[in-house]
Amino acid sequence: MSERSDDSAQDLSGDDESFSPLGATAIVIGGSMAGLLAARVLAEFFERVIVLDRDRLPADPGARAGVPQARHAHALLAGGLAVVERLFPKIGESLTRAGATTIDWGSDFAVHAASGWMPRAASGIVTYGCSRDLLESFIRRTLASNSKISFVDDSAVESLLPSSDGSRVQGARVRSRAGRTRDIVGCDLVVDASGRGSHAPSWLASLGYDRPREIVVASHRAYATRWFAQPSGARNWKALLQSTWTPDVTRGGLIYPAEGDRWCVTLSGAEHHYPPVDAEGFLEFARRQPTSVLYEAIRSARPISRIYGFRRLENRRRLFHHLARWPDRFVVMGDAACAFNPVFAQGMSVSARSAMALHACLRNAQRRGSLAGATRRILGALARTTAAPWFMTTVEDLRWAATEGATRRWYHRLAQRYLDRVSLLASSSAESNRRSLEVWHLLRGPTALLHPSLSIEVLRTLLTKGVRPLSPA
Ligand SMILES: Cc1cc2nc3c(=O)[nH]c(=O)nc-3n(C[C@H](O)[C@H](O)[C@H](O)COP(=O)(O)OP(=O)(O)OC[C@H]3O[C@@H](n4cnc5c(N)ncnc54)[C@H](O)[C@@H]3O)c2cc1C
């Protein structure tokens, strides 16, 4: 019953000899993860790809205002990494050279959840422990060496430029910080990847189109993050997660390793229990968790940054694909279309899968020899890519009483009960843990959790007294 995620089957030749362009120019609004991955794909189908970003893009890995979330722990899940590795085969080598460490999510990741400590056995689900800045910088630098792709920074898109009859988008107006405006016209495809704060709804409205319906599911969670020098000493884990769970455990945290022998320590508070951003409060929040492992690890570690807070963690989905009227040659992807509560670390991986969905649609258009009808197909494919991760994340958020923005339906409750059982089983069996990890890493669709090897066990736990978590402290 389980299915390998469909992306893995797609052809990704990147073979320049067979290059028959779908158009001369594509532009991407936003040069963060979704925009970068889209640009990589677009370069296979257009003669020229221009990536516009309102920030000044740093030459090396470094913080920038447009992605404040980069200061917080960022894990590229195995499902996302698999796609990124196909688009950028040298990524592993490059990240490792820069000091990233590999993490097997079974053996290297100590995870404490409602059912206790998860089993520590090699899972084969391996990702890189590195900063988000390093990841983005590697991809940006690689793309910058592609002669078809150019970056135009300090260029905030203000509006979309329509064709004379208003039926399609054919460019964008950008403004620099100094106030200079410039029109980029004659584009064959415009991709908005400008993140949660995208102005796509108002851009559409100003062209005479309807705004999309927007669903916001907010569990009132917040992050506080501080970076530490990794203390010396023996530990049997490389990364550590102390989960939150309903109804009582509203304080959680993550220690995630990064290049330069650093730890990114992100504390997470649910239901308005916001982690403090002062040093004493931060430590106290870490101390008041169900296990002392995270607190003990950081209490005498050397901080190397201030503490950064982040509160815009709601799930936000814009139903662009439901609009009856839509301008041709304009698509929206990444967080601009669907942003997730990052506690499940799906955003970058969903962007990667969305890039593959874009690739598949453009490949079909290329086979047909035309972009006619492609815009709608792309919108639909992007929406399908976000549907399962959206369901998984909102089902989890709807466990919290404070969550607003969606009605708890019977199928949410059913899914929650089933997932509770899966989680309990996962704590007692390395094999069940691996299956569950595969789904959370977007390597398989959620239906993999209904595989008989798991569902029969789930039924058994419902009929008997349940399972005994391994849970060694
Ligand atoms: C606190 C936090 C933690 C997260 N942790 C994880 C994690 O562990 N794993 C994971 O996979 N994902 C995580 N995410 C999600 C992840 O950051 C995003 O999903 C991912 O970056 C893809 O987003 P994006 O590229 O669509 O938009 P963004 O990353 O938000 O980037 C938008 C880009 O558009 C530019 N821009 C904005 N407006 C304009 C404009 N008008 N004109 C030109 N440029 C513009 C910005 O400068 C920026 O470069 C986290 C998010 C948050 C908030």
The ligand as a MOL file (V3000), in Angstrom:
LIG
                    3D

  0  0  0     0  0            999 V3000
M  V30 BEGIN CTAB
M  V30 COUNTS 53 58 0 0 0
M  V30 BEGIN ATOM
M  V30 1 C 11.3050 29.8140 12.4060 0
M  V30 2 C 11.2660 28.9290 11.1830 0
M  V30 3 C 11.9520 27.7230 11.1920 0
M  V30 4 C 11.9150 26.9010 10.0690 0
M  V30 5 N 12.5170 25.6760 10.1170 0
M  V30 6 C 12.4880 24.8860 9.0230 0
M  V30 7 C 13.1130 23.6100 9.0360 0
M  V30 8 O 13.6660 23.1490 10.0370 0
M  V30 9 N 13.0770 22.8640 7.8880 0
M  V30 10 C 12.4350 23.3130 6.7660 0
M  V30 11 O 12.4300 22.6170 5.7600 0
M  V30 12 N 11.8180 24.5030 6.7380 0
M  V30 13 C 11.8260 25.2940 7.8260 0
M  V30 14 N 11.2020 26.5060 7.7810 0
M  V30 15 C 10.5260 26.9150 6.5370 0
M  V30 16 C 11.5350 27.4160 5.5180 0
M  V30 17 O 12.2900 28.4830 6.0210 0
M  V30 18 C 10.7980 27.8440 4.2400 0
M  V30 19 O 9.7770 26.9320 3.9510 0
M  V30 20 C 11.7550 27.8850 3.0760 0
M  V30 21 O 12.7110 28.8880 3.2560 0
M  V30 22 C 11.0490 28.1640 1.7420 0
M  V30 23 O 10.5130 29.4260 1.8050 0
M  V30 24 P 10.4300 30.3860 0.5490 0
M  V30 25 O 11.6640 30.3070 -0.2490 0
M  V30 26 O 9.1400 30.1240 -0.0970 0
M  V30 27 O 10.3110 31.8140 1.2580 0
M  V30 28 P 11.3370 32.5510 2.1990 0
M  V30 29 O 12.3700 31.6460 2.6960 0
M  V30 30 O 10.5280 33.2840 3.2040 0
M  V30 31 O 12.0510 33.6000 1.2530 0
M  V30 32 C 11.3840 34.6260 0.5790 0
M  V30 33 C 12.4030 35.3780 -0.2500 0
M  V30 34 O 11.7330 36.3470 -1.0200 0
M  V30 35 C 12.3750 37.6150 -0.8830 0
M  V30 36 N 11.3150 38.5980 -1.0720 0
M  V30 37 C 10.2410 38.8350 -0.2860 0
M  V30 38 N 9.4490 39.7640 -0.8300 0
M  V30 39 C 10.0340 40.1360 -1.9870 0
M  V30 40 C 9.6810 41.0490 -3.0090 0
M  V30 41 N 8.5630 41.7810 -2.9480 0
M  V30 42 N 10.5020 41.1960 -4.0680 0
M  V30 43 C 11.6560 40.4670 -4.1580 0
M  V30 44 N 12.0330 39.5740 -3.2110 0
M  V30 45 C 11.2170 39.4010 -2.1480 0
M  V30 46 C 13.0040 37.5680 0.4990 0
M  V30 47 O 14.0830 38.4700 0.6160 0
M  V30 48 C 13.4460 36.1220 0.5720 0
M  V30 49 O 14.7080 35.9330 -0.0200 0
M  V30 50 C 11.2010 27.3210 8.9010 0
M  V30 51 C 10.5230 28.5350 8.9000 0
M  V30 52 C 10.5240 29.3210 10.0310 0
M  V30 53 C 9.7290 30.6080 10.0220 0
M  V30 END ATOM
M  V30 BEGIN BOND
M  V30 1 1 1 2
M  V30 2 1 2 3
M  V30 3 2 2 52
M  V30 4 2 3 4
M  V30 5 1 4 5
M  V30 6 1 4 50
M  V30 7 2 5 6
M  V30 8 1 6 7
M  V30 9 1 6 13
M  V30 10 2 7 8
M  V30 11 1 7 9
M  V30 12 1 9 10
M  V30 13 2 10 11
M  V30 14 1 10 12
M  V30 15 2 12 13
M  V30 16 1 13 14
M  V30 17 1 14 15
M  V30 18 1 14 50
M  V30 19 1 15 16
M  V30 20 1 16 17
M  V30 21 1 16 18
M  V30 22 1 18 19
M  V30 23 1 18 20
M  V30 24 1 20 21
M  V30 25 1 20 22
M  V30 26 1 22 23
M  V30 27 1 23 24
M  V30 28 2 24 25
M  V30 29 1 24 26
M  V30 30 1 24 27
M  V30 31 1 27 28
M  V30 32 2 28 29
M  V30 33 1 28 30
M  V30 34 1 28 31
M  V30 35 1 31 32
M  V30 36 1 32 33
M  V30 37 1 33 34
M  V30 38 1 33 48
M  V30 39 1 34 35
M  V30 40 1 35 36
M  V30 41 1 35 46
M  V30 42 1 36 37
M  V30 43 1 36 45
M  V30 44 2 37 38
M  V30 45 1 38 39
M  V30 46 1 39 40
M  V30 47 2 39 45
M  V30 48 1 40 41
M  V30 49 2 40 42
M  V30 50 1 42 43
M  V30 51 2 43 44
M  V30 52 1 44 45
M  V30 53 1 46 47
M  V30 54 1 46 48
M  V30 55 1 48 49
M  V30 56 2 50 51
M  V30 57 1 51 52
M  V30 58 1 52 53
M  V30 END BOND
M  V30 END CTAB
M  END
